[in-house]
Structures are given as C-alpha cells and as structure tokens.
Amino acid sequence: MLNRHALTRLILASAVSTLMVSNVYAATPEQIESLGKDRTCVGAERAGNAAGTIPEWSGKWLGVHDGVDFKGTGNHPIDPYADEKPLFVITAGNMAEHAEHLSVGQKALFEQYPDTFKMPVYPSHRDFRFPESVCEVTRQNAKTAKLVDDGEGTVATTGGILFPFPETGLELLWTSSIFTYRPWTEQYTADNMYILADGSRNHGQLNSANLAIHLKPGNEGPTTGPSSYYLNQTNLPTRDRGEVNTGVEYWNHKTDPRQSWRYDPGTRRVRQSPEYGFDMQFPGSGGSITVDEVRIFNGSPQRYNWNIVGKKEIYVPYNAYKIHGKDLTYDEMLTPNHVNPEVMRYELHRVWVLEANLKNGYRHLYSKRRMYVDEDSWLMLMGDNYDARGQLWRTSMVNYFYAPEANTWQAGVGLYHDLSAGSYLAFNLINEQSKGYILNRGDLKAGNFGPEAARRLGL
C-alpha cells in the first residue's frame, strides 16, 4: 500500500495534470472497474486463450518465488522452470505450421539460416505480479494520465503503468518504453559480442549504471524533474578504454530534451553530446545498433508516426533465465549467425504490435519499425527495423527475467541481428562476469551521473 506521503503526491499529480492540460486521457468507468478483475491490475487480459496454449494469469509470485534459494542481488538469476523441457521445436521445415504465431523478423531468420536457426517452445507461464503500489498508481493513471506537446511529454503519476488501456500508438509507446516499471537502480559490467558472418568476434565491455529515482518504492508522485540517469564506461575495445557517456532524461522531450556528455580519454576532456540519441551509433557496439534501439526503443518519439497494429499471439523470448546462466560460456552460446538455439526459451504470449513510420522531412536509418510489447509486463520484447527502401534490415529481441529483489522484470541479453551483413550483436552478456545485474541496491544518486562524474572516472 502507498504511505501517507505517497498518497499526497498522487493527489498533487492529479491536480497538476488537471491544470496543465484539458485534453484528458481517461479510461472508461467500465475499463477502470475491470482492473484487478477480468483484467490484471495493470490492464492485461486475465483469461487464457481459447486454445489453452496461453494460460490464465495467476500472479502467484511476488518477490522470491517458490523453490528458489535466493542469495541476494548481484548473483546470476535462478530459473524456477529449470526442469521443464520444450513442448516442440520450430524449424525452417515446420515453420509454416506456426506462421501465424511468428513475427516478420523470426520468419526472416528461418529463411536466412534454415539449417541452424531453431525456436524451442516451452510451456507459457504468467506467474509473477507487480507490487500493490503499482496497481494503485496504474488505477490513478487510468483516470488522469495524459500526453502533452504533441506526444513528446506526459503528465501522470510515477511508479505504475501509464496507459493500461492505450488507444493510440503514442500512448502505447510511452507505456512500453520510458514509463515501464523496472528496477530503480541498475549496476553491472557486461560484455558485448559482435559476431561477424564468418563467426569471428569483436569484444566490447561496459560498466553501466542507471538510476530512476521515481521508481523507488515510496517515491510515487508527479512527473516533475528528471526521469532517469545513465552512465556507460568503456573497458573494451582497448582503443576506446576509458570513454564515458553519461546523461539525464526528463518527462518531456520537447521542453526538456535528453542531456548527454562524453569523456574522451584521448583529450581528457568532457564535452556535451548534442542530440545524443536517435540513430547515432551506440558506444561499444561497432555500429551494429543505434542509441534509440537499446531495449528495442528508447528516447524521443519525435521522428515517427506511431500506430497500434493490434494484439497477436506470438512466440516470444520469455522467462529467459537459461541464457544468463553462470555456467554457460560464450563459446557455447555465440554460434555463427545467431545465438545457440539451445540457450533460448520461447513461450506463446499475447503482445501488442506497435508500428512506427518515419515522418516526412525527418531522417533516420530506419524508415519503419515494428515492436512487440508483452501485455503482462508492458515491456518491448522484440523489434523489426526496415531500411530506407522498406526492406527488413535488422531484427532484435531482449531476454527478460523476473528479478525478485526488484519485484519486477530485468532486461538481460539483447540479440540484434543484421540480416544484410549476416552478423549479430549479443548485448549485455553477464555469463562470464563474476557478478550478475546488481538491482535496487540503492547506493546511486544524481551526483554519480553527469559531466562531473565523467571527469572523476576519466583515465
């Protein structure tokens, strides 16, 4: 339950939103009444599907799940479904039988790598739930949350889901990118492996830290001030060792755009990075991904027109514990063309399909993008990106797992496939690191980010 101060902030958030805008998003009374009943408290359909291949939402676990000897944050995740075997395996030979449940990107991977790409499909589980505070904030947002400044900003209450019943593409985008309920502090050292078509590897490594103070339990309130902070320090490749990229995000991309700084170890100077984001090359990725496709999409929606295609039942990476196992080596995982299929877990789930088309007069490497958003967690799980000719160029997926120390899901290994080059990037690998993701430890503050922090870390 929310404490007295948090409830006060909820009331203030509602008052501020009423004053600032008149075009109010509001779910219908019937929709709001359905939350926690035939809908989960964040708006997902509680029922399973007619075929019985998607189960009813149970939400039986919050925090540490049954049968797991949890040792605390910073350890590699423990799989509560480790004893399960695949129900079946999709291959190029039988993909036609499963076509209605495959994304465009998945079909392309089967077509490009017919002898090696496979999808092991496991039983679907919907066993984890959000804390009660998330439910309360989500109900508040269903009544009062809204977008402002042509969809580039939001006025809402933090600490929950933004639009549990999205009506527009922008509402779905905000709900599944900036406004996700995720760990409020993240710290980790991760390897990024770029696998070329011939199987050779380029090794990158980053020390990363993220802070979203509004997600700290008890900090629920209005969307004022910074929304999040980030810092990435490069360890590898050696030529870039010591480079630092850091910045701060806000709730309105139009009035308060992202502020970013870069420390260059060659000159030992910190410079501001104007308009860091969009299709700039993400540091340490060898140009294989853009800044705004980390976790499928992040940052300003300005350059695209957004629309909801609908909801579909798709095989998506889910309950992805195995791929983060501490006993799994990179040699075992990182096969040519795509990751070893045996480390993957796919489940059938309902997803929202969100599409973005480049606006006239704007530029970006991707002319069209399609994202697949999980209905239960509101997280983007997969993305398809198209080139200027409208041809599918890159397809990506992020492997999430439930982190009990954070009472929510954690973004793990991202797999970004370049279909033109026959290469892929395995992003945020922790298997050969001594520690996993350190979540909600709470020792980060605003002073750990920004230009002065970059200078302190400079080599």
C-alpha positions as a printed Julia matrix, in Angstrom:
459×3 Matrix{Float64}:
   0.0     0.0     0.0
   1.08    3.6    -0.54
   2.15    5.56    2.52
   0.6     8.89    3.51
   3.23   10.98    1.69
   2.88    8.93   -1.48
  -0.9     9.38   -1.39
  -0.4    13.12   -1.07
   1.83   13.07   -4.13
  -0.85   11.16   -6.04
  -3.37   13.88   -5.25
  -0.88   16.58   -6.28
  -0.13   14.75   -9.54
  -3.83   14.68  -10.35
  -4.2    18.37   -9.58
  -1.16   19.36  -11.63
  -2.36   17.33  -14.62
  -5.8    18.95  -14.47
  -4.26   22.41  -14.51
  -1.77   21.8   -17.31
  -3.91   20.18  -19.98
  -7.51   19.99  -20.96
  -7.39   17.06  -23.39
  -7.57   14.38  -20.71
  -6.88   10.72  -21.4
  -9.19    8.65  -19.29
 -10.2     5.05  -19.42
 -13.93    4.41  -19.28
 -15.52    3.65  -15.91
 -16.09    0.1   -17.13
 -12.4    -0.31  -18.0
 -11.27    1.07  -14.65
 -13.69   -1.22  -12.85
 -12.22   -4.21  -14.72
  -8.71   -3.66  -13.29
  -7.95   -6.43  -10.82
 -10.96   -8.43  -12.0
 -11.22   -9.77  -15.55
  -8.13   -7.66  -16.24
  -4.96   -7.76  -14.19
  -4.3    -4.65  -12.13
  -2.2    -3.24  -15.0
  -4.69   -3.98  -17.78
  -3.71   -7.36  -19.26
  -6.38   -9.91  -20.1
  -6.54  -12.25  -17.11
  -8.04  -15.13  -19.09
  -6.01  -17.54  -21.16
  -6.7   -18.08  -24.84
  -9.41  -20.3   -26.29
  -6.9   -22.94  -27.41
  -5.48  -23.31  -23.9
  -1.96  -22.57  -25.14
  -1.8   -19.31  -23.17
  -2.75  -19.88  -19.53
  -4.84  -17.71  -17.29
  -2.76  -15.15  -15.41
  -2.0   -16.48  -11.93
   0.24  -13.77  -10.46
   1.03  -16.24   -7.7
   4.52  -14.93   -7.02
   5.76  -11.56   -5.83
   9.44  -11.32   -4.96
  11.31  -14.57   -4.29
   9.48  -17.45   -5.95
   8.88  -20.9    -4.51
  11.71  -23.41   -4.54
  14.48  -20.85   -5.15
  17.4   -20.29   -2.78
  17.81  -16.59   -3.46
  21.23  -15.27   -2.35
  20.62  -11.58   -3.0
  21.2    -9.16   -5.84
  24.3    -9.33   -7.99
  24.08  -13.08   -8.5
  23.15  -14.8   -11.73
  19.4   -15.43  -11.92
  17.94  -18.76  -10.81
  15.45  -20.47  -13.12
  12.21  -21.56  -11.41
  11.33  -23.58  -14.54
  14.69  -25.28  -14.99
  13.2   -28.79  -15.07
  10.88  -28.08  -17.99
  11.52  -29.41  -21.48
  10.42  -27.84  -24.78
   6.94  -28.73  -25.96
   8.27  -28.68  -29.51
  10.93  -27.0   -31.63
  10.14  -24.78  -34.6
  12.49  -25.2   -37.55
  12.61  -23.97  -41.13
  10.98  -27.26  -42.06
   7.86  -26.8   -39.93
   7.68  -23.01  -39.58
   4.69  -22.86  -41.96
   2.64  -24.72  -39.36
   3.38  -21.97  -36.84
   3.44  -18.95  -39.16
   0.51  -17.14  -37.52
   2.47  -17.03  -34.25
   5.78  -15.8   -35.7
   6.99  -12.25  -36.21
   8.3   -11.0   -39.54
  11.81  -10.99  -38.08
  11.59  -14.57  -36.87
  10.42  -15.74  -40.29
  13.35  -13.9   -41.86
  15.82  -15.66  -39.55
  14.38  -19.04  -40.56
  14.65  -18.13  -44.22
  18.21  -16.84  -43.91
  19.56  -19.63  -41.68
  17.35  -22.67  -42.5
  19.84  -25.24  -41.29
  20.66  -23.76  -37.89
  18.03  -21.31  -36.61
  15.51  -23.01  -34.33
  12.99  -21.93  -31.7
  12.44  -24.23  -28.69
   8.92  -23.52  -27.4
   8.23  -24.12  -23.71
   5.03  -24.05  -21.63
   3.79  -20.49  -21.15
   3.77  -19.04  -17.63
   2.13  -15.9   -16.22
   3.09  -16.37  -12.59
   4.57  -13.05  -11.44
   2.76   -9.92  -10.32
   3.55   -6.3    -9.6
   3.53   -4.79   -6.08
   0.23   -3.34   -4.88
   1.62    0.2    -5.14
   1.96   -0.31   -8.92
  -1.68   -1.34   -9.09
  -2.8     1.78   -7.2
  -0.77    4.13   -9.39
  -1.97    2.41  -12.55
  -5.59    2.91  -11.5
  -4.83    6.6   -10.86
  -3.18    6.96  -14.27
  -6.13    5.28  -15.96
  -8.22    8.19  -14.72
  -5.89   11.16  -15.19
  -2.69   10.45  -17.18
  -2.22   12.27  -20.46
   0.28   13.18  -23.16
   1.26   16.78  -23.9
   3.28   18.7   -26.5
   2.32   16.55  -29.49
   3.0    13.36  -27.57
   6.55   14.32  -26.61
   5.74   14.7   -22.93
   3.49   13.22  -20.29
   1.72   14.4   -17.15
   1.0    11.46  -14.87
   1.87    9.71  -11.63
   5.13    7.77  -11.45
   5.59    4.28  -10.08
   2.99    2.45  -12.15
   1.81    1.73  -15.68
   0.95    4.83  -17.71
  -1.93    3.81  -20.01
  -3.39    0.4   -19.12
  -5.88    0.78  -21.99
  -3.87    2.5   -24.75
  -5.91    3.98  -27.58
  -3.12    5.47  -29.72
   0.34    4.47  -30.82
   1.95    7.21  -28.73
   0.12    6.05  -25.61
   1.37    2.5   -26.17
   4.9     3.75  -26.89
   5.15    5.75  -23.68
   3.7     2.89  -21.65
   6.23    0.39  -23.02
   9.41    2.5   -23.12
  10.0     5.41  -20.75
   7.22    4.58  -18.3
   7.96    0.9   -17.68
   8.1    -0.39  -14.12
  11.7    -1.57  -13.81
  14.46   -1.65  -11.17
  15.16    1.83   -9.81
  18.93    1.26   -9.69
  20.96   -0.96  -12.02
  24.72   -1.57  -11.91
  26.63   -4.17  -13.89
  29.65   -4.95  -16.0
  28.57   -6.59  -19.24
  30.21   -7.97  -22.35
  29.01   -7.04  -25.81
  30.0    -9.52  -28.52
  29.65   -8.61  -32.18
  29.62  -11.86  -34.16
  30.59  -11.43  -37.81
  29.28  -13.62  -40.63
  32.42  -15.8   -40.54
  31.95  -16.47  -36.81
  34.75  -14.19  -35.62
  34.04  -11.87  -32.7
  34.66   -8.29  -31.71
  34.6    -7.94  -27.93
  33.26   -4.88  -26.17
  32.69   -4.35  -22.46
  30.96   -1.64  -20.45
  30.47   -0.7   -16.82
  26.89    0.55  -16.68
  24.77    2.35  -14.1
  21.17    3.53  -14.32
  19.06    5.44  -11.82
  15.3     6.08  -11.95
  14.62    7.65   -8.56
  10.88    7.92   -9.2
  10.66    4.1    -9.19
  12.0     3.76   -5.66
   9.13    2.42   -3.53
   7.5     5.33   -1.71
   8.57    7.9    -4.32
   5.33    7.75   -6.32
   4.38   11.24   -7.44
   4.02   13.73  -10.3
   6.17   13.67  -13.42
   8.48   16.54  -12.47
  12.26   16.75  -12.58
  14.49   14.11  -14.21
  13.01   10.76  -15.14
  16.3     8.83  -15.18
  20.09    8.98  -15.31
  22.55    6.73  -17.13
  26.32    6.22  -17.36
  28.37    3.83  -19.52
  32.14    3.5   -19.1
  34.02    1.57  -21.79
  36.52   -1.14  -20.83
  36.79   -2.8   -24.25
  37.79   -2.49  -27.03
  41.17   -1.3   -25.78
  41.25    1.64  -28.21
  38.15    3.1   -26.54
  39.06    2.19  -22.96
  38.1     4.94  -20.53
  35.45    6.6   -22.67
  32.44    7.66  -20.6
  28.97    8.51  -21.86
  26.51    9.84  -19.32
  23.26   11.77  -19.29
  19.89   12.6   -17.84
  16.37   12.11  -19.21
  13.22   14.12  -18.5
   9.48   13.63  -18.83
   9.1    15.96  -21.79
  11.37   15.53  -24.81
  10.21   18.83  -26.31
  10.67   21.18  -23.37
  13.48   19.24  -21.65
  15.38   17.11  -24.17
  17.92   14.48  -23.11
  21.18   15.98  -21.81
  24.33   13.95  -22.54
  28.07   14.26  -22.08
  31.07   12.29  -23.3
  34.5    11.99  -21.75
  37.22   11.41  -24.35
  40.28    9.68  -22.84
  42.43   10.89  -25.73
  41.9    14.58  -24.97
  40.9    14.08  -21.31
  38.03   16.46  -21.84
  34.29   16.25  -21.28
  32.07   17.63  -23.99
  28.33   17.84  -24.3
  26.83   15.48  -26.88
  24.08   17.44  -28.66
  21.01   15.35  -29.52
  22.58   12.12  -28.27
  20.08    9.51  -29.32
  18.04    8.59  -32.38
  20.24    6.8   -34.95
  23.61    7.74  -33.51
  25.88    4.72  -33.07
  25.64    3.21  -29.59
  29.1     3.24  -27.91
  30.93   -0.07  -27.96
  28.58   -1.72  -30.46
  30.72   -1.33  -33.57
  27.86    0.5   -35.28
  25.62   -2.56  -35.05
  22.86   -0.77  -33.13
  21.6     2.77  -32.78
  21.25    4.59  -29.48
  17.46    4.52  -29.69
  17.15    0.75  -30.2
  18.65   -0.3   -26.89
  15.83   -2.3   -25.24
  14.08   -2.11  -28.64
  13.25    1.61  -28.39
  14.12    4.49  -26.11
  14.06    8.27  -26.22
  12.01   10.81  -28.12
   9.17    9.65  -30.4
   9.53   12.84  -32.47
  10.7    11.4   -35.8
   7.96    8.81  -36.31
   4.23    8.48  -36.71
   3.04    5.8   -34.29
   0.08    3.46  -34.56
  -1.24    0.34  -32.89
  -1.47   -2.56  -35.34
  -3.36   -4.73  -32.83
  -2.77   -7.64  -30.47
  -1.43  -11.01  -31.56
  -0.37  -14.31  -30.04
   3.35  -14.6   -30.75
   6.18  -16.87  -29.65
   8.46  -14.5   -27.77
  11.56  -14.83  -25.53
  10.12  -15.21  -22.03
  11.25  -16.29  -18.57
  14.74  -16.11  -20.03
  16.84  -17.45  -17.17
  18.91  -20.06  -19.02
  20.65  -17.6   -21.32
  22.02  -15.78  -18.25
  23.39  -18.88  -16.51
  26.79  -18.55  -14.83
  27.87  -21.99  -16.1
  27.2   -21.09  -19.73
  30.3   -19.95  -21.64
  30.38  -17.53  -24.55
  31.92  -20.24  -26.7
  28.82  -22.36  -26.1
  26.38  -19.51  -26.66
  27.75  -17.46  -29.51
  27.49  -19.59  -32.61
  27.78  -18.05  -36.11
  24.78  -16.09  -37.49
  22.68  -16.32  -34.33
  22.9   -17.41  -30.7
  22.85  -21.14  -29.94
  19.12  -22.04  -30.03
  19.52  -24.36  -27.03
  20.04  -21.39  -24.66
  16.79  -19.73  -25.71
  13.3   -20.12  -24.25
  10.24  -19.05  -26.24
   6.68  -19.01  -24.93
   3.37  -18.11  -26.54
   2.04  -14.81  -25.21
  -0.3   -12.04  -26.23
   1.58   -8.97  -27.4
   0.64   -5.53  -28.59
   2.07   -4.79  -32.04
   3.27   -1.19  -32.34
   4.41    0.32  -35.63
   6.42    3.48  -36.33
   6.76    5.1   -39.77
   9.26    7.87  -40.42
   7.67   11.3   -40.76
   8.12   13.34  -43.9
  11.03   15.72  -43.51
  12.79   13.64  -40.85
  15.73   11.3   -41.21
  16.65    8.04  -39.51
  18.44    4.86  -40.55
  15.14    3.02  -40.08
  12.19    4.07  -42.23
   9.8     1.75  -40.4
   9.9    -0.07  -37.08
   7.68   -2.68  -35.52
   7.74   -3.51  -31.79
   6.15   -6.37  -29.88
   5.0    -5.42  -26.37
   4.16   -8.03  -23.72
   0.64   -7.5   -22.35
   1.54   -8.6   -18.8
   4.72   -6.58  -18.17
   4.26   -3.84  -20.81
   7.87   -4.42  -21.91
   9.11   -4.45  -25.51
  10.37   -7.95  -26.24
  11.16   -7.85  -29.96
  11.63   -5.36  -32.78
  11.86   -5.33  -36.59
  13.64   -2.44  -38.29
  13.39   -1.55  -42.0
  15.84    0.34  -44.23
  15.15    3.34  -46.46
  13.88    1.06  -49.26
  11.32   -0.5   -46.92
  13.22   -3.81  -46.69
  13.61   -5.62  -43.39
  17.18   -4.92  -42.28
  17.57   -5.74  -38.6
  15.55   -7.82  -36.17
  16.09   -7.86  -32.42
  14.92   -9.42  -29.18
  15.55   -8.77  -25.49
  15.61  -11.62  -22.98
  13.83  -10.59  -19.77
  13.63  -12.48  -16.49
  11.84  -11.73  -13.24
  14.21  -10.27  -10.61
  12.84  -10.95   -7.11
  14.95   -8.26   -5.44
  13.21   -5.67   -7.62
   9.72   -7.19   -7.73
   9.74   -6.74  -11.49
  11.4    -7.85  -14.71
  15.0    -7.13  -15.66
  16.28   -6.59  -19.19
  19.02   -9.1   -19.9
  20.79  -10.2   -23.06
  19.75   -8.3   -26.18
  20.2   -10.02  -29.55
  20.41   -7.69  -32.54
  20.56   -9.39  -35.95
  21.75   -7.65  -39.12
  20.16   -9.63  -41.94
  22.12   -7.83  -44.64
  25.54   -8.46  -43.1
  24.79  -11.89  -41.63
  26.09  -10.68  -38.27
  24.59  -10.12  -34.84
  25.31   -8.36  -31.56
  24.89  -10.15  -28.23
  24.45   -7.24  -25.84
  24.66   -7.11  -22.02
  26.15  -10.57  -21.52
  26.99  -11.4   -17.89
  27.69  -15.15  -18.01
  31.47  -14.87  -17.68
  31.31  -11.97  -15.25
  31.76  -12.72  -11.56
  28.56  -10.82  -10.76
  25.2   -10.51  -12.45
  22.96   -7.44  -12.52
  23.01   -5.51   -9.22
  19.48   -4.18   -8.78
  17.82   -1.85   -6.28
  20.87   -1.73   -4.01
  20.05    1.94   -3.64
  23.56    3.42   -3.49
  23.29    5.56   -6.63
  22.37    9.23   -6.59
  22.2    12.05   -9.13
  25.82   13.03   -8.39
  27.0     9.7    -9.82
  25.99   10.95  -13.28
  26.63   13.94  -15.49
  29.8    15.81  -16.59
  31.49   15.96  -13.17
  31.01   12.21  -12.7
  32.53   11.62  -16.14
  35.57   13.7   -15.2
  36.07   11.78  -11.96
  36.04    8.49  -13.86
  38.33    9.76  -16.61
  41.61    7.94  -17.17
